[in-house]
Amino acid sequence: MDWTKQRKEWPLKELSRFSFVQPYNWHIVDTQVSEKPVLLLIHGTGASTHSWRHLVGLLKDSFRVIAIDLPGHGLTQSKDHNRS
């Protein structure tokens, strides 16, 4: 997926950011409230941060919610399709 094309329709786009940690440019959704306990949401195969679009809103009052797109899913591109 291409962020420049998906940005307008992507759920939680206002919380989306990218972080390069070799070899991936990870797509992350982060509520960025540092004084709350951190809750990490990781989707299953064939999914993306889209999976959490409704849940993040329910959890963000109690937690700093971080969701990531795994390599080859959503907006985190895989460098090698055999390495996901």
Secondary structure, DSSP 8 states (H G I E B T S, - for coil): --HHHHTTT-TTGGGEEEEEETTEEEEEEE---TTS-EEEEE--TT--GGGGTTHHHHHTTTSEEEEE--TTBTTB--S-TT--
